[in-house]
């Protein structure tokens, strides 16, 4: 964000309409002035929202880093519902709603209930995370280093966590996310993940965990399961998928993967693995039958008759370069990409090599059950 944009953002945050709310923790102050009321970790303040009179801001001092004057502050938005009209709209709504991520949505009756049922349990869980023996102060690199060191000293799996930070190592604008690091054994590559503190517990791996030990156990379990999981190629083979391979000839492959073999075609997922549907594959086979037949006729037409195989003019008439010694007897062209003319000459590997194909069949994806001369 540029200087001008940052200035506009600060100016917008400083604009609010004074509210008529009687509560010791509510103050008609801006975001910047709220810091004066948040000197100690755990302090909280309600203040007007710059977005309008249908919501409030709740700011909580969650941590304080050594050497810094101000604490790290988390701000939550409180949506007000069932509000009075007219001048009374500046008072507090009858329903107060806090939504925290996708996993927390609670309705409160008043500000005291928010302090008791949201702020207090949130700070209890946050303090448990930063006060835990596995907590490491620092950025992701520091956390990985600590996990590696612990694994090396103990010879066992080690887990550490710390505040999730931006790439420059500075705390995020909205803290509450913790970076997890696990080293299953010495010399193993560290694995990273993260969890989030909430008033209800610790949100990790799409579940609310009631304790940090539960988070650690789930992290190690997930990591071990990922290590035991078969590779993608193994999964493909087990499900009857086709074998992915880059197309060698665009004329013969509109998809960049092999189509399923005859045995695999009973499995719909075999088509999906190669990027096909059964309908698109059927259309592809029909298209390639036509193309292969046309190409086969081109080869037959281009190859000179047996009587003219020894004549350079005979090859030139078909649009081919003159064959080297011995090519005429095999009956195939020497031009790159050419295929054997047919019959017995399709069998020897040398016949395919003359067209710079490694073997029979050529390396381009071949529709199941379709030969390159266009016949089934």
C-alpha positions, 0 to 999 in steps of 0.5 A: 500500500502506497503512502497516499493509500495508507493516509486515506485508510487512516483518515477513514478509520478516524471518522466515526459517529459518536454513539450513546452507549453507557458502559465502562469499556466503551469509549468514543475514540478512534482506532489510534486513540484506543491504544491509550486504553490498552496498555496491559495485555488482556485490556479491551475496549469497545469503540464506534465503527467507521463503517456506520452505526450498525456495528461496533469495534472490539479491540483486545491487547493480546500480547506485548513484544519486548522493546515495543511501546504498544501491545499487539491488538486484535480488533473484532467487528460486532454487528448490531441487530434489532436496533431502534430507529431515529435518534435512538439508533445511536444506542446499542442494538438488542442483538450483538453478533460476532463472526470470527472466521468460518467457524465462530458465529455467536449472538450476545445480548449485551457488552458484559456478555461479550466480555465474559463469553468472548474476551475472557475465554479468548484470552485464556486460550491465547495465553495458553498458546503463548505460555506453552513450552512449545511456543517459540518467539520469532518468525517461521525460520526461527520456529523451524530452527527450534524444531530441528534443534529439539529433534536433534537433541531428543532423537524424537519427533518435535513440535513447535509453534509461534505467531504467524508472521508476514514474510518480513517477520513483522506480526500480522495486522490481525494476530491470533494465528499460530504457525506449527512446525513438526520434525518427525525425526532428526534430519527430516524436513520440517513440515509446516501448518497453522492453527487459530485461537478462538474463544471455543478452543483451537481451530485446526484441520477443519476441527475445533480442538479443545486443547493444544495437546490435541492440536499437536497429536492431530498435526503429527497424525496428519503428517504421518498419514500423508507420508503413508499415502500412495503417490499419485501414480500409485493411486492412478494405477490402483484406480485403473487410470491411464498413464500420463505422457506428453503427446509426441505428435499433435496430429494424433493427440488432442489430449496430453495423456494416454487414453485408457486401455481396453481393460481400463475402459470399464472404469469411468475414473480412468477417463477422468484421469487422462482428462477425458469423458467417455463421450469425448474419448469416443469422439476422439477415437472416431476423429483419429480413425479418420486421421490415421486412415488419411495418413496411411493413404498418404504414406502409401501414395508417397512411397514409390512403387517397387519398380521405382524404389531404386530411383531417386526420381521415384522418391522425389515424386512422392515428396520424399528425400532419397533413401539411404542404402537399404531403405528401398528394400524395406519400403519406407520413407527416410523423411523424418516422421514417416511410417513404414509403408505396410505389411511386414515392414511394420514389424522390424524396429529398424522400419520405425527407426527410419522415421525417427520413431523409437519402436512399434508403436510410435511414441505418440498416444495411441487410441486403444484398439486402433492401429496406425494404419487406420484399421481397428 
